[in-house]
Amino acid sequence: MKCALVILLTLASSAAAQTPTANVPLPERLLAAIDAPLTLDSIERAGLTEAVALRVLGDAGRTRYERLRAASALPFFATSTARAALERVALLDSDIELRVQAITGLSRGFGASDPSGVRAALDAAVALPGTPPYVRAHWAQERARLESALRSPSR
């Protein structure tokens, strides 16, 4: 009995050491993490790069959650490449939730620096035939939030 217990404990500790995330790079673990907010600090600590976020966003084999998190991370890089990727998702992605996240990222991440450009890109995205009402409603909310922030006296 004692021998069986030792074997079970050895197997359990061995299995715990070989968790599926053990071989996943830290930046990708951050994108898959639940209840781990994406902040500039967490992105830097994990070593998440724009290239990794773009790769995960464009990988249809990834979970929706990972792709949503990648879209959420892109505004932190504040580059034209990140913006173009989000515009492409907002316009073309078949996943409605990804389109919504791209709209949010564009509005909140790039709206202050180029409000007219972001408005034009997102107006075009939601004007496409077949755009679900949910996506249009989300852009209307984001547009109102963006315009309110631009009018605020703190700017």
Secondary structure, DSSP 8 states (H G I E B T S, - for coil): -HHHHHHHHHHHHHHHHT-GGGGS-HHHHHHH-SS----HHHHHHHT--HHHHHHHHH-TTS-HHHHHHHHHHGGGG--HHHHHHHHHHHHH-S-HHHHHHHHHHHHHHHTTT-HHHHHHHHHHHHHSTT--HHHHHHHHHHHHHHHHHHHSTT-
